Amino acid sequence: MKTKQLIRETGATPEQITYLRRRGILPVTNADNVTGAGRYYDFPDNAVEILKTWLAKRTEPVKT
């Protein structure tokens, strides 16, 4: 699954996907093969659930 597909299915922004990928929350299946400009990342199918769960936690109100 490419980044564009992930955006379409979850409604997340590219910045949110990059944030989660860089922190290791969102796994990448082709991490060893990604080098240089024009690179793309493949995500596993369960990335949709991971991203939706993360987005749901971000929309919860802060408990005081």
mmCIF file as Biopython writes it, N, C-alpha, C and O atoms, coordinates in Angstrom:
data_model
#
loop_
_atom_site.group_PDB
_atom_site.id
_atom_site.type_symbol
_atom_site.label_atom_id
_atom_site.label_alt_id
_atom_site.label_comp_id
_atom_site.label_asym_id
_atom_site.label_entity_id
_atom_site.label_seq_id
_atom_site.pdbx_PDB_ins_code
_atom_site.Cartn_x
_atom_site.Cartn_y
_atom_site.Cartn_z
_atom_site.occupancy
_atom_site.B_iso_or_equiv
_atom_site.auth_seq_id
_atom_site.auth_asym_id
_atom_site.pdbx_PDB_model_num
ATOM 1   N N  . MET A ? 1  ? 0.855   -1.175 0.000  1.0 0.0 1  A 1 
ATOM 2   C CA . MET A ? 1  ? 0.000   0.000  0.000  1.0 0.0 1  A 1 
ATOM 3   C C  . MET A ? 1  ? 0.897   1.232  0.000  1.0 0.0 1  A 1 
ATOM 4   O O  . MET A ? 1  ? 1.801   1.358  0.826  1.0 0.0 1  A 1 
ATOM 5   N N  . LYS A ? 2  ? 0.640   2.121  -0.919 1.0 0.0 2  A 1 
ATOM 6   C CA . LYS A ? 2  ? 1.425   3.344  -1.042 1.0 0.0 2  A 1 
ATOM 7   C C  . LYS A ? 2  ? 0.827   4.454  -0.176 1.0 0.0 2  A 1 
ATOM 8   O O  . LYS A ? 2  ? -0.271  4.308  0.360  1.0 0.0 2  A 1 
ATOM 9   N N  . THR A ? 3  ? 1.552   5.553  -0.044 1.0 0.0 3  A 1 
ATOM 10  C CA . THR A ? 3  ? 1.116   6.667  0.791  1.0 0.0 3  A 1 
ATOM 11  C C  . THR A ? 3  ? -0.208  7.248  0.302  1.0 0.0 3  A 1 
ATOM 12  O O  . THR A ? 3  ? -1.080  7.560  1.113  1.0 0.0 3  A 1 
ATOM 13  N N  . LYS A ? 4  ? -0.370  7.397  -1.007 1.0 0.0 4  A 1 
ATOM 14  C CA . LYS A ? 4  ? -1.611  7.961  -1.548 1.0 0.0 4  A 1 
ATOM 15  C C  . LYS A ? 4  ? -2.815  7.106  -1.189 1.0 0.0 4  A 1 
ATOM 16  O O  . LYS A ? 4  ? -3.877  7.637  -0.864 1.0 0.0 4  A 1 
ATOM 17  N N  . GLN A ? 5  ? -2.662  5.798  -1.243 1.0 0.0 5  A 1 
ATOM 18  C CA . GLN A ? 5  ? -3.760  4.908  -0.867 1.0 0.0 5  A 1 
ATOM 19  C C  . GLN A ? 5  ? -4.095  5.061  0.612  1.0 0.0 5  A 1 
ATOM 20  O O  . GLN A ? 5  ? -5.263  5.050  1.002  1.0 0.0 5  A 1 
ATOM 21  N N  . LEU A ? 6  ? -3.070  5.202  1.417  1.0 0.0 6  A 1 
ATOM 22  C CA . LEU A ? 6  ? -3.260  5.376  2.855  1.0 0.0 6  A 1 
ATOM 23  C C  . LEU A ? 6  ? -3.999  6.685  3.150  1.0 0.0 6  A 1 
ATOM 24  O O  . LEU A ? 6  ? -4.861  6.731  4.028  1.0 0.0 6  A 1 
ATOM 25  N N  . ILE A ? 7  ? -3.664  7.732  2.424  1.0 0.0 7  A 1 
ATOM 26  C CA . ILE A ? 7  ? -4.338  9.022  2.591  1.0 0.0 7  A 1 
ATOM 27  C C  . ILE A ? 7  ? -5.800  8.906  2.211  1.0 0.0 7  A 1 
ATOM 28  O O  . ILE A ? 7  ? -6.670  9.399  2.930  1.0 0.0 7  A 1 
ATOM 29  N N  . ARG A ? 8  ? -6.084  8.256  1.082  1.0 0.0 8  A 1 
ATOM 30  C CA . ARG A ? 8  ? -7.474  8.103  0.626  1.0 0.0 8  A 1 
ATOM 31  C C  . ARG A ? 8  ? -8.326  7.308  1.603  1.0 0.0 8  A 1 
ATOM 32  O O  . ARG A ? 8  ? -9.483  7.653  1.847  1.0 0.0 8  A 1 
ATOM 33  N N  . GLU A ? 9  ? -7.758  6.247  2.164  1.0 0.0 9  A 1 
ATOM 34  C CA . GLU A ? 9  ? -8.532  5.363  3.029  1.0 0.0 9  A 1 
ATOM 35  C C  . GLU A ? 9  ? -8.723  5.900  4.442  1.0 0.0 9  A 1 
ATOM 36  O O  . GLU A ? 9  ? -9.687  5.534  5.116  1.0 0.0 9  A 1 
ATOM 37  N N  . THR A ? 10 ? -7.821  6.762  4.899  1.0 0.0 10 A 1 
ATOM 38  C CA . THR A ? 10 ? -7.901  7.222  6.289  1.0 0.0 10 A 1 
ATOM 39  C C  . THR A ? 10 ? -8.215  8.701  6.437  1.0 0.0 10 A 1 
ATOM 40  O O  . THR A ? 10 ? -8.710  9.124  7.481  1.0 0.0 10 A 1 
ATOM 41  N N  . GLY A ? 11 ? -7.939  9.488  5.418  1.0 0.0 11 A 1 
ATOM 42  C CA . GLY A ? 11 ? -8.146  10.926 5.526  1.0 0.0 11 A 1 
ATOM 43  C C  . GLY A ? 11 ? -7.006  11.641 6.240  1.0 0.0 11 A 1 
ATOM 44  O O  . GLY A ? 11 ? -7.120  12.823 6.564  1.0 0.0 11 A 1 
ATOM 45  N N  . ALA A ? 12 ? -5.914  10.936 6.486  1.0 0.0 12 A 1 
ATOM 46  C CA . ALA A ? 12 ? -4.759  11.541 7.147  1.0 0.0 12 A 1 
ATOM 47  C C  . ALA A ? 12 ? -4.003  12.417 6.155  1.0 0.0 12 A 1 
ATOM 48  O O  . ALA A ? 12 ? -4.123  12.245 4.942  1.0 0.0 12 A 1 
ATOM 49  N N  . THR A ? 13 ? -3.228  13.352 6.679  1.0 0.0 13 A 1 
ATOM 50  C CA . THR A ? 13 ? -2.404  14.206 5.823  1.0 0.0 13 A 1 
ATOM 51  C C  . THR A ? 13 ? -1.051  13.523 5.587  1.0 0.0 13 A 1 
ATOM 52  O O  . THR A ? 13 ? -0.650  12.663 6.371  1.0 0.0 13 A 1 
ATOM 53  N N  . PRO A ? 14 ? -0.355  13.895 4.523  1.0 0.0 14 A 1 
ATOM 54  C CA . PRO A ? 14 ? 0.980   13.327 4.303  1.0 0.0 14 A 1 
ATOM 55  C C  . PRO A ? 14 ? 1.942   13.615 5.461  1.0 0.0 14 A 1 
ATOM 56  O O  . PRO A ? 14 ? 2.817   12.805 5.768  1.0 0.0 14 A 1 
ATOM 57  N N  . GLU A ? 15 ? 1.773   14.755 6.088  1.0 0.0 15 A 1 
ATOM 58  C CA . GLU A ? 15 ? 2.634   15.106 7.218  1.0 0.0 15 A 1 
ATOM 59  C C  . GLU A ? 15 ? 2.418   14.161 8.400  1.0 0.0 15 A 1 
ATOM 60  O O  . GLU A ? 15 ? 3.372   13.783 9.080  1.0 0.0 15 A 1 
ATOM 61  N N  . GLN A ? 16 ? 1.162   13.781 8.642  1.0 0.0 16 A 1 
ATOM 62  C CA . GLN A ? 16 ? 0.868   12.852 9.735  1.0 0.0 16 A 1 
ATOM 63  C C  . GLN A ? 16 ? 1.479   11.478 9.451  1.0 0.0 16 A 1 
ATOM 64  O O  . GLN A ? 16 ? 2.012   10.835 10.355 1.0 0.0 16 A 1 
ATOM 65  N N  . ILE A ? 17 ? 1.402   11.034 8.209  1.0 0.0 17 A 1 
ATOM 66  C CA . ILE A ? 17 ? 1.969   9.739  7.842  1.0 0.0 17 A 1 
ATOM 67  C C  . ILE A ? 17 ? 3.487   9.779  7.994  1.0 0.0 17 A 1 
ATOM 68  O O  . ILE A ? 17 ? 4.078   8.827  8.503  1.0 0.0 17 A 1 
ATOM 69  N N  . THR A ? 18 ? 4.119   10.853 7.567  1.0 0.0 18 A 1 
ATOM 70  C CA . THR A ? 18 ? 5.563   10.998 7.712  1.0 0.0 18 A 1 
ATOM 71  C C  . THR A ? 18 ? 5.958   11.014 9.178  1.0 0.0 18 A 1 
ATOM 72  O O  . THR A ? 18 ? 6.946   10.387 9.560  1.0 0.0 18 A 1 
ATOM 73  N N  . TYR A ? 19 ? 5.201   11.720 10.000 1.0 0.0 19 A 1 
ATOM 74  C CA . TYR A ? 19 ? 5.469   11.786 11.439 1.0 0.0 19 A 1 
ATOM 75  C C  . TYR A ? 19 ? 5.459   10.384 12.049 1.0 0.0 19 A 1 
ATOM 76  O O  . TYR A ? 19 ? 6.378   10.013 12.780 1.0 0.0 19 A 1 
ATOM 77  N N  . LEU A ? 20 ? 4.424   9.613  11.748 1.0 0.0 20 A 1 
ATOM 78  C CA . LEU A ? 20 ? 4.307   8.270  12.316 1.0 0.0 20 A 1 
ATOM 79  C C  . LEU A ? 20 ? 5.376   7.325  11.764 1.0 0.0 20 A 1 
ATOM 80  O O  . LEU A ? 20 ? 5.884   6.470  12.488 1.0 0.0 20 A 1 
ATOM 81  N N  . ARG A ? 21 ? 5.710   7.478  10.500 1.0 0.0 21 A 1 
ATOM 82  C CA . ARG A ? 21 ? 6.746   6.640  9.894  1.0 0.0 21 A 1 
ATOM 83  C C  . ARG A ? 21 ? 8.107   6.921  10.512 1.0 0.0 21 A 1 
ATOM 84  O O  . ARG A ? 21 ? 8.853   5.990  10.813 1.0 0.0 21 A 1 
ATOM 85  N N  . ARG A ? 22 ? 8.436   8.182  10.702 1.0 0.0 22 A 1 
ATOM 86  C CA . ARG A ? 22 ? 9.738   8.544  11.268 1.0 0.0 22 A 1 
ATOM 87  C C  . ARG A ? 22 ? 9.886   8.125  12.723 1.0 0.0 22 A 1 
ATOM 88  O O  . ARG A ? 22 ? 11.001  7.880  13.184 1.0 0.0 22 A 1 
ATOM 89  N N  . ARG A ? 23 ? 8.787   8.039  13.447 1.0 0.0 23 A 1 
ATOM 90  C CA . ARG A ? 23 ? 8.840   7.621  14.851 1.0 0.0 23 A 1 
ATOM 91  C C  . ARG A ? 23 ? 8.706   6.116  15.029 1.0 0.0 23 A 1 
ATOM 92  O O  . ARG A ? 23 ? 8.745   5.627  16.158 1.0 0.0 23 A 1 
ATOM 93  N N  . GLY A ? 24 ? 8.551   5.377  13.947 1.0 0.0 24 A 1 
ATOM 94  C CA . GLY A ? 24 ? 8.477   3.928  14.015 1.0 0.0 24 A 1 
ATOM 95  C C  . GLY A ? 24 ? 7.121   3.384  14.398 1.0 0.0 24 A 1 
ATOM 96  O O  . GLY A ? 24 ? 6.988   2.189  14.661 1.0 0.0 24 A 1 
ATOM 97  N N  . ILE A ? 25 ? 6.113   4.234  14.433 1.0 0.0 25 A 1 
ATOM 98  C CA . ILE A ? 25 ? 4.763   3.784  14.776 1.0 0.0 25 A 1 
ATOM 99  C C  . ILE A ? 25 ? 4.117   3.113  13.574 1.0 0.0 25 A 1 
ATOM 100 O O  . ILE A ? 25 ? 3.394   2.127  13.718 1.0 0.0 25 A 1 
ATOM 101 N N  . LEU A ? 26 ? 4.377   3.647  12.400 1.0 0.0 26 A 1 
ATOM 102 C CA . LEU A ? 26 ? 3.828   3.120  11.152 1.0 0.0 26 A 1 
ATOM 103 C C  . LEU A ? 26 ? 4.924   2.318  10.450 1.0 0.0 26 A 1 
ATOM 104 O O  . LEU A ? 26 ? 5.907   2.903  9.996  1.0 0.0 26 A 1 
ATOM 105 N N  . PRO A ? 27 ? 4.780   0.995  10.350 1.0 0.0 27 A 1 
ATOM 106 C CA . PRO A ? 27 ? 5.841   0.181  9.767  1.0 0.0 27 A 1 
ATOM 107 C C  . PRO A ? 27 ? 5.927   0.348  8.247  1.0 0.0 27 A 1 
ATOM 108 O O  . PRO A ? 27 ? 4.928   0.625  7.583  1.0 0.0 27 A 1 
ATOM 109 N N  . VAL A ? 28 ? 7.121   0.178  7.717  1.0 0.0 28 A 1 
ATOM 110 C CA . VAL A ? 28 ? 7.373   0.256  6.282  1.0 0.0 28 A 1 
ATOM 111 C C  . VAL A ? 28 ? 7.904   -1.095 5.827  1.0 0.0 28 A 1 
ATOM 112 O O  . VAL A ? 28 ? 8.798   -1.657 6.460  1.0 0.0 28 A 1 
ATOM 113 N N  . THR A ? 29 ? 7.353   -1.625 4.723  1.0 0.0 29 A 1 
ATOM 114 C CA . THR A ? 29 ? 7.769   -2.949 4.268  1.0 0.0 29 A 1 
ATOM 115 C C  . THR A ? 29 ? 8.993   -2.919 3.369  1.0 0.0 29 A 1 
ATOM 116 O O  . THR A ? 29 ? 9.677   -3.934 3.238  1.0 0.0 29 A 1 
ATOM 117 N N  . ASN A ? 30 ? 9.288   -1.784 2.745  1.0 0.0 30 A 1 
ATOM 118 C CA . ASN A ? 30 ? 10.445  -1.707 1.849  1.0 0.0 30 A 1 
ATOM 119 C C  . ASN A ? 30 ? 11.510  -0.739 2.353  1.0 0.0 30 A 1 
ATOM 120 O O  . ASN A ? 30 ? 12.142  -0.054 1.550  1.0 0.0 30 A 1 
ATOM 121 N N  . ALA A ? 31 ? 11.718  -0.670 3.638  1.0 0.0 31 A 1 
ATOM 122 C CA . ALA A ? 31 ? 12.626  0.309  4.238  1.0 0.0 31 A 1 
ATOM 123 C C  . ALA A ? 31 ? 14.063  0.156  3.743  1.0 0.0 31 A 1 
ATOM 124 O O  . ALA A ? 31 ? 14.771  1.155  3.614  1.0 0.0 31 A 1 
ATOM 125 N N  . ASP A ? 32 ? 14.505  -1.053 3.466  1.0 0.0 32 A 1 
ATOM 126 C CA . ASP A ? 32 ? 15.886  -1.270 3.030  1.0 0.0 32 A 1 
ATOM 127 C C  . ASP A ? 32 ? 16.128  -0.793 1.601  1.0 0.0 32 A 1 
ATOM 128 O O  . ASP A ? 32 ? 17.265  -0.491 1.238  1.0 0.0 32 A 1 
ATOM 129 N N  . ASN A ? 33 ? 15.078  -0.720 0.789  1.0 0.0 33 A 1 
ATOM 130 C CA . ASN A ? 33 ? 15.235  -0.382 -0.623 1.0 0.0 33 A 1 
ATOM 131 C C  . ASN A ? 33 ? 14.968  1.085  -0.930 1.0 0.0 33 A 1 
ATOM 132 O O  . ASN A ? 33 ? 15.036  1.481  -2.093 1.0 0.0 33 A 1 
ATOM 133 N N  . VAL A ? 34 ? 14.668  1.899  0.068  1.0 0.0 34 A 1 
ATOM 134 C CA . VAL A ? 34 ? 14.303  3.294  -0.165 1.0 0.0 34 A 1 
ATOM 135 C C  . VAL A ? 34 ? 15.543  4.168  -0.053 1.0 0.0 34 A 1 
ATOM 136 O O  . VAL A ? 34 ? 16.109  4.331  1.028  1.0 0.0 34 A 1 
ATOM 137 N N  . THR A ? 35 ? 15.960  4.733  -1.199 1.0 0.0 35 A 1 
ATOM 138 C CA . THR A ? 35 ? 17.097  5.648  -1.212 1.0 0.0 35 A 1 
ATOM 139 C C  . THR A ? 35 ? 16.881  6.703  -2.283 1.0 0.0 35 A 1 
ATOM 140 O O  . THR A ? 35 ? 16.219  6.441  -3.287 1.0 0.0 35 A 1 
ATOM 141 N N  . GLY A ? 36 ? 17.425  7.881  -2.081 1.0 0.0 36 A 1 
ATOM 142 C CA . GLY A ? 36 ? 17.421  8.926  -3.092 1.0 0.0 36 A 1 
ATOM 143 C C  . GLY A ? 36 ? 16.108  9.660  -3.252 1.0 0.0 36 A 1 
ATOM 144 O O  . GLY A ? 36 ? 15.127  9.399  -2.555 1.0 0.0 36 A 1 
ATOM 145 N N  . ALA A ? 37 ? 16.127  10.595 -4.203 1.0 0.0 37 A 1 
ATOM 146 C CA . ALA A ? 37 ? 14.951  11.424 -4.474 1.0 0.0 37 A 1 
ATOM 147 C C  . ALA A ? 37 ? 13.879  10.597 -5.172 1.0 0.0 37 A 1 
ATOM 148 O O  . ALA A ? 37 ? 14.187  9.611  -5.842 1.0 0.0 37 A 1 
ATOM 149 N N  . GLY A ? 38 ? 12.639  10.994 -5.015 1.0 0.0 38 A 1 
ATOM 150 C CA . GLY A ? 38 ? 11.531  10.294 -5.634 1.0 0.0 38 A 1 
ATOM 151 C C  . GLY A ? 38 ? 11.211  8.976  -4.971 1.0 0.0 38 A 1 
ATOM 152 O O  . GLY A ? 38 ? 10.584  8.105  -5.574 1.0 0.0 38 A 1 
ATOM 153 N N  . ARG A ? 39 ? 11.631  8.830  -3.755 1.0 0.0 39 A 1 
ATOM 154 C CA . ARG A ? 39 ? 11.409  7.569  -3.051 1.0 0.0 39 A 1 
ATOM 155 C C  . ARG A ? 39 ? 9.950   7.421  -2.643 1.0 0.0 39 A 1 
ATOM 156 O O  . ARG A ? 39 ? 9.240   8.408  -2.453 1.0 0.0 39 A 1 
ATOM 157 N N  . TYR A ? 40 ? 9.528   6.213  -2.515 1.0 0.0 40 A 1 
ATOM 158 C CA . TYR A ? 40 ? 8.183   5.934  -2.039 1.0 0.0 40 A 1 
ATOM 159 C C  . TYR A ? 40 ? 8.262   4.821  -0.997 1.0 0.0 40 A 1 
ATOM 160 O O  . TYR A ? 40 ? 9.214   4.042  -0.962 1.0 0.0 40 A 1 
ATOM 161 N N  . TYR A ? 41 ? 7.266   4.772  -0.178 1.0 0.0 41 A 1 
ATOM 162 C CA . TYR A ? 41 ? 7.226   3.780  0.888  1.0 0.0 41 A 1 
ATOM 163 C C  . TYR A ? 41 ? 6.025   2.877  0.695  1.0 0.0 41 A 1 
ATOM 164 O O  . TYR A ? 41 ? 4.937   3.331  0.340  1.0 0.0 41 A 1 
ATOM 165 N N  . ASP A ? 42 ? 6.236   1.597  0.933  1.0 0.0 42 A 1 
ATOM 166 C CA . ASP A ? 42 ? 5.144   0.625  0.940  1.0 0.0 42 A 1 
ATOM 167 C C  . ASP A ? 42 ? 4.804   0.331  2.388  1.0 0.0 42 A 1 
ATOM 168 O O  . ASP A ? 42 ? 5.685   0.072  3.208  1.0 0.0 42 A 1 
ATOM 169 N N  . PHE A ? 43 ? 3.511   0.374  2.692  1.0 0.0 43 A 1 
ATOM 170 C CA . PHE A ? 43 ? 3.041   0.090  4.036  1.0 0.0 43 A 1 
ATOM 171 C C  . PHE A ? 43 ? 2.249   -1.207 4.026  1.0 0.0 43 A 1 
ATOM 172 O O  . PHE A ? 43 ? 1.606   -1.516 3.022  1.0 0.0 43 A 1 
ATOM 173 N N  . PRO A ? 44 ? 2.275   -1.977 5.110  1.0 0.0 44 A 1 
ATOM 174 C CA . PRO A ? 44 ? 1.470   -3.202 5.169  1.0 0.0 44 A 1 
ATOM 175 C C  . PRO A ? 44 ? -0.014  -2.859 5.253  1.0 0.0 44 A 1 
ATOM 176 O O  . PRO A ? 44 ? -0.387  -1.717 5.522  1.0 0.0 44 A 1 
ATOM 177 N N  . ASP A ? 45 ? -0.855  -3.871 5.017  1.0 0.0 45 A 1 
ATOM 178 C CA . ASP A ? 45 ? -2.303  -3.646 5.025  1.0 0.0 45 A 1 
ATOM 179 C C  . ASP A ? 45 ? -2.825  -3.210 6.386  1.0 0.0 45 A 1 
ATOM 180 O O  . ASP A ? 45 ? -3.828  -2.500 6.454  1.0 0.0 45 A 1 
ATOM 181 N N  . ASN A ? 46 ? -2.174  -3.613 7.471  1.0 0.0 46 A 1 
ATOM 182 C CA . ASN A ? 46 ? -2.651  -3.220 8.799  1.0 0.0 46 A 1 
ATOM 183 C C  . ASN A ? 46 ? -2.312  -1.770 9.135  1.0 0.0 46 A 1 
ATOM 184 O O  . ASN A ? 46 ? -2.682  -1.288 10.206 1.0 0.0 46 A 1 
ATOM 185 N N  . ALA A ? 47 ? -1.614  -1.064 8.241  1.0 0.0 47 A 1 
ATOM 186 C CA . ALA A ? 47 ? -1.291  0.341  8.472  1.0 0.0 47 A 1 
ATOM 187 C C  . ALA A ? 47 ? -2.551  1.198  8.546  1.0 0.0 47 A 1 
ATOM 188 O O  . ALA A ? 47 ? -2.561  2.229  9.219  1.0 0.0 47 A 1 
ATOM 189 N N  . VAL A ? 48 ? -3.604  0.781  7.864  1.0 0.0 48 A 1 
ATOM 190 C CA . VAL A ? 48 ? -4.870  1.523  7.906  1.0 0.0 48 A 1 
ATOM 191 C C  . VAL A ? 48 ? -5.427  1.514  9.328  1.0 0.0 48 A 1 
ATOM 192 O O  . VAL A ? 48 ? -5.850  2.552  9.837  1.0 0.0 48 A 1 
ATOM 193 N N  . GLU A ? 49 ? -5.428  0.354  9.963  1.0 0.0 49 A 1 
ATOM 194 C CA . GLU A ? 49 ? -5.941  0.266  11.339 1.0 0.0 49 A 1 
ATOM 195 C C  . GLU A ? 49 ? -5.061  1.049  12.312 1.0 0.0 49 A 1 
ATOM 196 O O  . GLU A ? 49 ? -5.568  1.721  13.211 1.0 0.0 49 A 1 
ATOM 197 N N  . ILE A ? 50 ? -3.750  0.960  12.132 1.0 0.0 50 A 1 
ATOM 198 C CA . ILE A ? 50 ? -2.821  1.692  13.002 1.0 0.0 50 A 1 
ATOM 199 C C  . ILE A ? 50 ? -3.075  3.192  12.886 1.0 0.0 50 A 1 
ATOM 200 O O  . ILE A ? 50 ? -3.146  3.897  13.892 1.0 0.0 50 A 1 
ATOM 201 N N  . LEU A ? 51 ? -3.209  3.667  11.666 1.0 0.0 51 A 1 
ATOM 202 C CA . LEU A ? 51 ? -3.403  5.098  11.433 1.0 0.0 51 A 1 
ATOM 203 C C  . LEU A ? 51 ? -4.765  5.567  11.931 1.0 0.0 51 A 1 
ATOM 204 O O  . LEU A ? 51 ? -4.866  6.643  12.521 1.0 0.0 51 A 1 
ATOM 205 N N  . LYS A ? 52 ? -5.809  4.783  11.706 1.0 0.0 52 A 1 
ATOM 206 C CA . LYS A ? 52 ? -7.146  5.165  12.185 1.0 0.0 52 A 1 
ATOM 207 C C  . LYS A ? 52 ? -7.186  5.209  13.711 1.0 0.0 52 A 1 
ATOM 208 O O  . LYS A ? 52 ? -7.816  6.095  14.288 1.0 0.0 52 A 1 
ATOM 209 N N  . THR A ? 53 ? -6.523  4.267  14.361 1.0 0.0 53 A 1 
ATOM 210 C CA . THR A ? 53 ? -6.466  4.263  15.824 1.0 0.0 53 A 1 
ATOM 211 C C  . THR A ? 53 ? -5.742  5.498  16.332 1.0 0.0 53 A 1 
ATOM 212 O O  . THR A ? 53 ? -6.195  6.135  17.283 1.0 0.0 53 A 1 
ATOM 213 N N  . TRP A ? 54 ? -4.616  5.844  15.704 1.0 0.0 54 A 1 
ATOM 214 C CA . TRP A ? 54 ? -3.857  7.026  16.102 1.0 0.0 54 A 1 
ATOM 215 C C  . TRP A ? 54 ? -4.667  8.292  15.888 1.0 0.0 54 A 1 
ATOM 216 O O  . TRP A ? 54 ? -4.659  9.180  16.741 1.0 0.0 54 A 1 
ATOM 217 N N  . LEU A ? 55 ? -5.371  8.392  14.758 1.0 0.0 55 A 1 
ATOM 218 C CA . LEU A ? 55 ? -6.197  9.571  14.486 1.0 0.0 55 A 1 
ATOM 219 C C  . LEU A ? 55 ? -7.339  9.690  15.489 1.0 0.0 55 A 1 
ATOM 220 O O  . LEU A ? 55 ? -7.686  10.794 15.909 1.0 0.0 55 A 1 
ATOM 221 N N  . ALA A ? 56 ? -7.929  8.550  15.875 1.0 0.0 56 A 1 
ATOM 222 C CA . ALA A ? 56 ? -9.028  8.571  16.848 1.0 0.0 56 A 1 
ATOM 223 C C  . ALA A ? 56 ? -8.546  9.069  18.208 1.0 0.0 56 A 1 
ATOM 224 O O  . ALA A ? 56 ? -9.263  9.804  18.887 1.0 0.0 56 A 1 
ATOM 225 N N  . LYS A ? 57 ? -7.358  8.681  18.602 1.0 0.0 57 A 1 
ATOM 226 C CA . LYS A ? 57 ? -6.807  9.151  19.878 1.0 0.0 57 A 1 
ATOM 227 C C  . LYS A ? 57 ? -6.537  10.649 19.846 1.0 0.0 57 A 1 
ATOM 228 O O  . LYS A ? 57 ? -6.655  11.326 20.868 1.0 0.0 57 A 1 
ATOM 229 N N  . ARG A ? 58 ? -6.178  11.162 18.689 1.0 0.0 58 A 1 
ATOM 230 C CA . ARG A ? 58 ? -5.879  12.589 18.566 1.0 0.0 58 A 1 
ATOM 231 C C  . ARG A ? 58 ? -7.142  13.437 18.625 1.0 0.0 58 A 1 
ATOM 232 O O  . ARG A ? 58 ? -7.066  14.618 18.963 1.0 0.0 58 A 1 
ATOM 233 N N  . THR A ? 59 ? -8.294  12.870 18.308 1.0 0.0 59 A 1 
ATOM 234 C CA . THR A ? 59 ? -9.528  13.649 18.302 1.0 0.0 59 A 1 
ATOM 235 C C  . THR A ? 59 ? -10.256 13.608 19.642 1.0 0.0 59 A 1 
ATOM 236 O O  . THR A ? 59 ? -11.228 14.337 19.842 1.0 0.0 59 A 1 
ATOM 237 N N  . GLU A ? 60 ? -9.790  12.757 20.564 1.0 0.0 60 A 1 
ATOM 238 C CA . GLU A ? 60 ? -10.425 12.702 21.879 1.0 0.0 60 A 1 
ATOM 239 C C  . GLU A ? 60 ? -10.125 13.971 22.663 1.0 0.0 60 A 1 
ATOM 240 O O  . GLU A ? 60 ? -9.006  14.481 22.608 1.0 0.0 60 A 1 
ATOM 241 N N  . PRO A ? 61 ? -11.098 14.480 23.382 1.0 0.0 61 A 1 
ATOM 242 C CA . PRO A ? 61 ? -10.847 15.681 24.186 1.0 0.0 61 A 1 
ATOM 243 C C  . PRO A ? 61 ? -9.871  15.378 25.337 1.0 0.0 61 A 1 
ATOM 244 O O  . PRO A ? 61 ? -9.797  14.250 25.824 1.0 0.0 61 A 1 
ATOM 245 N N  . VAL A ? 62 ? -9.159  16.370 25.741 1.0 0.0 62 A 1 
ATOM 246 C CA . VAL A ? 62 ? -8.202  16.225 26.835 1.0 0.0 62 A 1 
ATOM 247 C C  . VAL A ? 62 ? -8.972  16.137 28.149 1.0 0.0 62 A 1 
ATOM 248 O O  . VAL A ? 62 ? -9.863  16.945 28.410 1.0 0.0 62 A 1 
ATOM 249 N N  . LYS A ? 63 ? -8.624  15.157 28.968 1.0 0.0 63 A 1 
ATOM 250 C CA . LYS A ? 63 ? -9.288  15.004 30.259 1.0 0.0 63 A 1 
ATOM 251 C C  . LYS A ? 63 ? -8.647  15.921 31.278 1.0 0.0 63 A 1 
ATOM 252 O O  . LYS A ? 63 ? -7.424  15.958 31.414 1.0 0.0 63 A 1 
ATOM 253 N N  . THR A ? 64 ? -9.491  16.670 32.004 1.0 0.0 64 A 1 
ATOM 254 C CA . THR A ? 64 ? -8.959  17.579 33.016 1.0 0.0 64 A 1 
ATOM 255 C C  . THR A ? 64 ? -9.400  17.175 34.395 1.0 0.0 64 A 1 
ATOM 256 O O  . THR A ? 64 ? -9.044  17.830 35.374 1.0 0.0 64 A 1 
#
